């Protein structure tokens, strides 16, 4: 398994989100980061449009040196609305944004 630094992954995420702002009319987009239990770590985006906020992320495994390796290439979407269920198994961000916006 190839591990990358957190900074490398964050830089890649930051460089790739600009086209989605215009394409899907997203009002605000930023980096989502959450440390899970054990060696689980999640990185992705937090987006806002029409008053709705979503956290869109990929799962990573964290090693003892702080390096991160992707566990799966499928995106998960969590809404700030507790009434909405998490959406899973998206192949790419275009699939995500077509579904939620």
Contact map, one row per residue, 1 for C-alpha under 8 A:
11100000000000000000000000000000000000000000000000000000000000000000100000000000000000000000000000000
11110000000000000000000000000000000000000000000000000000000000000000100000000000000000000000000000000
11111000000000000000000000000000000000000000000000000000000000100011100000000000000000000000000000000
01111101100000000000000000000000000000000000000000000000000000000011100000000000000000000000000000000
00111111100000000000000000000000000000000000000000000000000000000111000000000000000000000000000000000
00011111110000000000000000000000000000000000000000000000000000000111000000000000000000000000000000000
00001111111000000000000000000000000000000000000000000000000000000000000000000000000000000000000000000
00011111111100000000000000000000000000000000000000000000000000000000000000000000000000000000000000000
00011111111110000000000000000000000000000000000000000000000000000000000000000000000000000000000000000
00000111111111000000000000000010000000000010000000000000000000000000000000000000000000000000000000000
00000011111111100000000000000000000000000000000000000000000000000000000000000000000000000000000000000
00000001111111110000000000000000000000000000000000000000000000000000000000000000000000000000000000000
00000000111111111000000000000010000000000001100000000000000000000000000000000000000000000000000000000
00000000011111111100000000000110000000000000000000000000000000000000000000000000000000000000000000000
00000000001111111100000000000000000000000000000000000000000000000000000000000000000000000000000000000
00000000000111111110000000000000000000000000000000000000000000000000000000000000000000000000000000000
00000000000011111111100000001000000000000000000000000000000000000000000000000000000000000000000000000
00000000000001111111110000000000000000000000000000000000000000000000000000000000000000000000000000000
00000000000000011111111000000000000000000000000000000000000000000000000000000000000000000000000000000
00000000000000001111111111000000000000000000000000000000000000000000000000000000000000000000000000000
00000000000000001111111111111000000000000000000000000000000000000000000000000000000000000000000000000
00000000000000000111111111000000000000000000000000000000000000000000000000000000000000000000000000000
00000000000000000011111111000000000000000000000000000000000000000000000000000000000000000000000000000
00000000000000000001111111000000000000000000000000000000000000000000000000000000000000000000000011001
00000000000000000001111111100000000000000000000010000000000000000000000000000000000000000000000000000
00000000000000000001111111111000000000000000001110000000000000000000000000000000000000000000000000000
00000000000000000000100011111000000000000000001111000000000000000000000000000000000000000000000000000
00000000000000000000100001111100000000000000001110000000000000000000000000000000000000000000000000000
00000000000000001000100001111110000000000000111100000000000000000000000000000000000000000000000000000
00000000000001000000000000011111000000000000111000000000000000000000000000000000000000000000000000000
00000000010011000000000000001111100000000011110000000000000000000000000000000000000000000000000000000
00000000000000000000000000000111110000000111110000000011100000000000000000000000000000000000000000000
00000000000000000000000000000011111000001111100000000000000000000000000000000000000000000000000000000
00000000000000000000000000000001111100001110000000000000000000000000000000000000000000000000000000000
00000000000000000000000000000000111110011100000000000000000000000000000000000000000000000000000000000
00000000000000000000000000000000011111111100000000000000000000000000000000000000000000000000000000000
00000000000000000000000000000000001111111000000000000000000000000000000000000000000000000000000000000
00000000000000000000000000000000000111110000000000000000000000000000000000000000000000000000000000000
00000000000000000000000000000000000111111000000000000000000011100000000000000000000000000000000000000
00000000000000000000000000000000001111111100000000000000001111000000000000000000000000000000000000000
00000000000000000000000000000000111110111110000000000000001111000001000000000000000000000000000000000
00000000000000000000000000000001111100011111000000000000111100000000000000000000000000000000000000000
00000000010000000000000000000011110000001111100000000000111100000000000000000000000000000000000000000
00000000000010000000000000000011100000000111110000000011110000000000000000000000000000000000000000000
00000000000010000000000000001111100000000011111000000011100000000000000000000000000000000000000000000
00000000000000000000000000001111000000000001111100001111000000000000000000000000000000000000000000000
00000000000000000000000001111100000000000000111110001111000000000000000000000000000000000000000000000
00000000000000000000000001111000000000000000011111111100000000000000000000000000000000000000000000000
00000000000000000000000011110000000000000000001111111000000000000000000000000000000000000000000000001
00000000000000000000000000100000000000000000000111110000000000000000000000000000000000000000000000000
00000000000000000000000000000000000000000000000111111000000000000000000000000000000000000000000000000
00000000000000000000000000000000000000000000000111111100000000000000000000000011000000000000000000000
00000000000000000000000000000000000000000000011110111110000000000000000000000011000000000000000000000
00000000000000000000000000000000000000000000011100011111000000000000000000001111000000000000000000000
00000000000000000000000000000001000000000001111000001111100000000000000000001111000000000000000000000
00000000000000000000000000000001000000000001111000000111110000000000000000111100000000000000000000000
00000000000000000000000000000001000000000111100000000011111000000000000000111000000000000000000000000
00000000000000000000000000000000000000000111000000000001111100000000011111110000000000000000000000000
00000000000000000000000000000000000000011110000000000000111110000000011110000000000000000000000000000
00000000000000000000000000000000000000011110000000000000011111000001111100000000000000000000000000000
00000000000000000000000000000000000000111000000000000000001111100001111000000000000000000000000000000
00000000000000000000000000000000000000111000000000000000000111111111100000000000000000000000000000000
00100000000000000000000000000000000000100000000000000000000011111111000000000000000000000000000000000
00000000000000000000000000000000000000000000000000000000000001111110000000000000000000000000000000000
00000000000000000000000000000000000000000000000000000000000001111110000000000000000000000000000000000
00001100000000000000000000000000000000000000000000000000000001111111000000000000000000000000000000000
00111100000000000000000000000000000000000000000000000000000001111111100000000000000000000000000000000
00111100000000000000000000000000000000001000000000000000000111100111110000000000000000000000000000000
11110000000000000000000000000000000000000000000000000000000111000011111000000000000000000000000000000
00000000000000000000000000000000000000000000000000000000011110000001111110000000000000000000000000000
00000000000000000000000000000000000000000000000000000000011110000000111110000000000000000000000000000
00000000000000000000000000000000000000000000000000000000011100000000011111000000000000000000000000000
00000000000000000000000000000000000000000000000000000000011000000000011111100000000000000010000000000
00000000000000000000000000000000000000000000000000000000010000000000000111110000000000011111000000000
00000000000000000000000000000000000000000000000000000001110000000000000011111000000000011111100100000
00000000000000000000000000000000000000000000000000000001110000000000000001111100000001111100000000000
00000000000000000000000000000000000000000000000000000111100000000000000000111110000001110000000100000
00000000000000000000000000000000000000000000000000000111000000000000000000011111000011100000000000000
00000000000000000000000000000000000000000000000000011110000000000000000000001111110111000000000000000
00000000000000000000000000000000000000000000000000011110000000000000000000000111110000000000000000000
00000000000000000000000000000000000000000000000000000000000000000000000000000011111100000000000000000
00000000000000000000000000000000000000000000000000000000000000000000000000000011111110000000000000000
00000000000000000000000000000000000000000000000000000000000000000000000000000000111110000000000000000
00000000000000000000000000000000000000000000000000000000000000000000000000000010111111000000000000000
00000000000000000000000000000000000000000000000000000000000000000000000000000110011111100000000000000
00000000000000000000000000000000000000000000000000000000000000000000000000011110000111110000000000000
00000000000000000000000000000000000000000000000000000000000000000000000000011100000011111000000000000
00000000000000000000000000000000000000000000000000000000000000000000000001111000000001111100000000000
00000000000000000000000000000000000000000000000000000000000000000000000001110000000000111110000000000
00000000000000000000000000000000000000000000000000000000000000000000000001110000000000011111101100000
00000000000000000000000000000000000000000000000000000000000000000000000011100000000000001111101000000
00000000000000000000000000000000000000000000000000000000000000000000000001100000000000000111111100000
00000000000000000000000000000000000000000000000000000000000000000000000000100000000000000111111110000
00000000000000000000000000000000000000000000000000000000000000000000000000000000000000000001111111000
00000000000000000000000000000000000000000000000000000000000000000000000000000000000000000111111111100
00000000000000000000000000000000000000000000000000000000000000000000000000101000000000000101111111110
00000000000000000000000100000000000000000000000000000000000000000000000000000000000000000000111111111
00000000000000000000000100000000000000000000000000000000000000000000000000000000000000000000011111111
00000000000000000000000000000000000000000000000000000000000000000000000000000000000000000000001111111
00000000000000000000000000000000000000000000000000000000000000000000000000000000000000000000000111111
00000000000000000000000100000000000000000000000010000000000000000000000000000000000000000000000011111
